[in-house]
Amino acid sequence: MDVGVATALVGALCGPALARGVYQLSVDAGTPARVTCRRCGEHLPRGWFRFFLWTGRCGYCRTLLGPRVWLVAIVAAIATFAVGHRLGNDPALLAFTVFALGCVLLTFVDIAVRRLPDQLTAPLAALGLAGLGTAGYLARDLTPVLRGLIGAALAGGLFLALAWARPDGEGMGLGDAKLAGVLGLYLGWLGWSDLGLGVLAGTSAATLFALYMLGTGRMTRRSAITYGPFLIMGAVLAVLVG
């Protein structure tokens, strides 16, 4: 079986757990994760295995909670296929697979509440340092790790500067800068061309979307844009075609 197909299957199977995670984490900053139905207040089923049995509806009142499970599963399958197809049997595959699943979670949370929680981006950064560092050690070549660290500094620094340039909540946010740093770590590990393509594709997609929305009158020049999903889309594209 092709490695990409195997990782896509893993991603699809993780779809229900990711969909529940999106619902629980789609809250305002400083607010605890949801543990009850937003309509009737019924507690969500407890136990980690229950995450993988999530149907997307309250077991009591049947209210739809969070994104559609099938949609999250499809997106997760695409993201994990990309890393599996690209990396094959590379020791870094495990780190990249978890990274892909984390990016799916971040994408849906950012779409829902326009924020990228630190409790997601920070573990992905730590996983990258540990997992990619271990892969480099096993391959007896730490050059990709060093390149990834430089990529994280460059991408994170670029988007941090953009966030500081417009600290009004309408431009880049600090969450976007942190995500860019994490993406820079993983894409930089793959190669400079992957890093450049990922950043360029993500920012270009966001720009084209903004121009389309402006042209159709669906948003104004002062409307805020959710950048996270576009940055992640650019990263997935870079992994696929790099």
C-alpha distance (Angstrom), angle and dihedral (degrees) to the residues before:
residue distance angle dihedral
M1 . . .
D2 3.79 . .
V3 3.80 111.9 .
G4 3.79 90.7 -128.6
V5 3.79 91.5 56.4
A6 3.81 90.8 48.6
T7 3.79 93.6 50.9
A8 3.82 90.6 44.7
L9 3.81 88.2 56.0
V10 3.80 89.8 51.2
G11 3.80 89.9 50.3
A12 3.80 92.7 50.1
L13 3.81 91.8 49.2
C14 3.80 89.3 51.8
G15 3.81 90.4 53.6
P16 3.83 96.6 97.1
A17 3.82 92.8 48.1
L18 3.80 91.1 48.4
A19 3.81 92.0 48.0
R20 3.80 90.8 53.2
G21 3.79 90.2 47.2
V22 3.80 89.8 53.2
Y23 3.80 91.4 53.1
Q24 3.79 93.6 48.0
L25 3.82 95.5 45.5
S26 3.81 98.0 42.3
V27 3.79 93.5 98.9
D28 3.80 135.7 114.1
A29 3.80 119.8 -83.1
G30 3.79 111.8 -79.0
T31 3.81 92.7 20.0
P32 3.82 118.0 119.0
A33 3.78 118.2 -114.2
R34 3.80 114.7 -86.8
V35 3.79 116.4 -97.8
T36 3.81 98.5 169.0
C37 3.79 139.5 54.8
R38 3.80 109.9 -85.8
R39 3.80 90.9 -136.8
C40 3.80 109.4 39.6
G41 3.81 101.2 15.5
E42 3.81 94.1 -123.9
H43 3.82 112.1 156.4
L44 3.79 116.2 -109.3
P45 3.82 115.2 -113.5
R46 3.80 110.3 -83.0
G47 3.80 126.9 -132.8
W48 3.81 130.1 66.6
F49 3.80 93.5 -105.6
R50 3.81 87.5 60.2
F51 3.81 88.7 68.0
F52 3.80 89.7 67.9
L53 3.82 91.2 49.4
W54 3.82 93.4 52.5
T55 3.81 112.6 135.3
G56 3.79 97.6 -175.0
R57 3.80 94.1 -112.5
C58 3.78 135.7 93.0
G59 3.78 109.9 -100.3
Y60 3.81 90.5 -138.7
C61 3.82 109.7 38.9
R62 3.85 97.3 15.9
T63 3.82 92.7 -129.7
L64 3.80 113.8 161.7
L65 3.81 108.0 -107.2
G66 3.77 119.1 -163.8
P67 3.81 127.1 -30.6
R68 3.78 124.4 -19.8
V69 3.80 110.1 -81.3
W70 3.80 93.0 -137.0
L71 3.80 91.6 53.8
V72 3.80 93.2 51.1
A73 3.81 90.0 46.6
I74 3.82 91.8 53.2
V75 3.80 93.1 48.5
A76 3.82 90.8 46.8
A77 3.81 90.8 50.0
I78 3.81 91.4 52.2
A79 3.81 93.1 47.8
T80 3.80 94.8 47.5
F81 3.80 91.8 43.7
A82 3.79 88.6 56.7
V83 3.80 94.1 55.8
G84 3.80 94.3 40.0
H85 3.79 92.7 49.7
R86 3.80 92.0 47.0
L87 3.81 100.7 43.0
G88 3.79 102.9 32.5
N89 3.79 109.8 179.0
D90 3.81 95.0 -11.6
P91 3.85 113.0 140.5
A92 3.82 88.1 -122.8
L93 3.83 91.3 64.4
L94 3.81 94.4 95.3
A95 3.81 93.0 52.5
F96 3.81 91.6 46.7
T97 3.82 92.5 47.9
V98 3.81 92.2 53.7
F99 3.80 88.1 43.8
A100 3.82 90.4 54.1
L101 3.81 92.0 49.9
G102 3.80 90.3 48.3
C103 3.80 90.3 51.7
V104 3.81 90.4 53.4
L105 3.79 89.5 53.0
L106 3.81 91.5 47.9
T107 3.80 92.1 48.4
F108 3.79 95.6 55.9
V109 3.81 93.8 41.7
D110 3.81 91.2 50.8
I111 3.80 91.1 49.7
A112 3.81 91.0 49.4
V113 3.81 101.3 46.1
R114 3.83 106.5 3.9
R115 3.80 96.0 -116.9
L116 3.79 137.1 105.3
P117 3.82 107.6 -144.6
D118 3.80 117.3 -133.9
Q119 3.81 88.6 -138.7
L120 3.80 86.3 70.4
T121 3.80 104.2 35.9
A122 3.81 95.2 44.7
P123 3.84 95.2 55.4
L124 3.81 90.3 46.3
A125 3.81 89.4 54.3
A126 3.81 92.0 47.6
L127 3.80 90.8 46.7
G128 3.78 89.9 51.1
L129 3.78 93.3 52.0
A130 3.81 92.6 47.1
G131 3.80 99.8 37.4
L132 3.79 98.7 40.5
G133 3.79 91.1 41.1
T134 3.81 89.9 53.8
A135 3.81 91.0 47.6
G136 3.80 89.8 51.7
Y137 3.79 91.2 49.3
L138 3.80 92.3 50.5
A139 3.80 90.3 49.1
R140 3.83 89.9 45.8
D141 3.79 88.8 -128.6
L142 3.81 120.7 105.2
T143 3.80 93.9 174.5
P144 3.83 93.2 100.3
V145 3.81 90.0 50.5
L146 3.80 91.7 52.4
R147 3.79 89.9 46.8
G148 3.79 89.3 50.8
L149 3.79 92.0 52.1
I150 3.79 90.5 50.6
G151 3.81 89.5 47.0
A152 3.80 90.6 52.0
A153 3.80 91.0 51.1
L154 3.80 93.2 47.3
A155 3.81 97.8 45.3
G156 3.79 94.6 38.8
G157 3.80 91.7 46.1
L158 3.79 92.6 49.3
F159 3.78 94.6 52.3
L160 3.79 92.3 40.6
A161 3.79 88.4 57.2
L162 3.81 89.5 50.1
A163 3.81 90.2 50.2
W164 3.79 91.5 51.2
A165 3.80 90.8 47.4
R166 3.81 90.8 63.2
P167 3.81 109.1 23.5
D168 3.81 91.7 168.9
G169 3.79 100.0 99.3
E170 3.81 92.5 -107.3
G171 3.80 99.1 89.6
M172 3.77 132.2 41.5
G173 3.79 115.5 -27.0
L174 3.78 131.1 -146.6
G175 3.80 88.0 -106.5
D176 3.81 89.3 59.2
A177 3.81 90.2 50.1
K178 3.81 91.5 51.1
L179 3.79 91.1 48.1
A180 3.80 90.6 48.9
G181 3.79 89.2 53.6
V182 3.80 91.2 52.5
L183 3.80 91.8 46.7
G184 3.79 89.2 48.3
L185 3.80 90.0 54.8
Y186 3.80 94.4 54.3
L187 3.80 97.9 36.8
G188 3.79 91.6 44.1
W189 3.81 88.2 54.0
L190 3.81 88.3 57.9
G191 3.79 95.1 48.0
W192 3.79 146.2 -69.0
S193 3.80 92.6 -92.4
D194 3.81 90.3 54.0
L195 3.79 90.8 50.8
G196 3.80 93.0 48.9
L197 3.80 93.7 45.3
G198 3.80 93.0 47.4
V199 3.80 94.4 51.4
L200 3.81 93.7 41.9
A201 3.81 94.3 46.8
G202 3.80 93.4 46.5
T203 3.80 96.0 48.5
S204 3.82 91.9 42.1
A205 3.81 91.9 52.0
A206 3.81 90.7 49.6
T207 3.81 91.1 48.8
L208 3.81 93.9 48.7
F209 3.80 90.9 47.8
A210 3.80 91.2 50.5
L211 3.81 91.6 48.8
Y212 3.80 91.0 49.8
M213 3.80 92.5 49.1
L214 3.80 90.9 47.7
G215 3.79 92.0 47.6
T216 3.80 92.6 51.6
G217 3.80 92.9 45.2
R218 3.80 93.5 -118.7
M219 3.78 91.9 124.4
T220 3.80 138.9 17.2
R221 3.79 132.1 -133.1
R222 3.79 89.1 -94.7
S223 3.79 95.1 51.2
A224 3.79 116.6 115.3
I225 3.82 121.0 -118.6
T226 3.77 126.0 -148.5
Y227 3.80 101.8 -129.3
G228 3.81 100.4 176.3
P229 3.82 98.0 80.2
F230 3.81 91.4 48.2
L231 3.80 92.4 51.0
I232 3.79 90.0 50.1
M233 3.82 91.9 47.1
G234 3.80 88.6 53.8
A235 3.79 90.6 50.7
V236 3.82 92.4 50.4
L237 3.80 90.1 49.9
A238 3.80 90.8 50.5
V239 3.81 91.5 50.8
L240 3.81 91.9 48.7
V241 3.79 99.4 48.2
G242 3.81 101.4 25.8
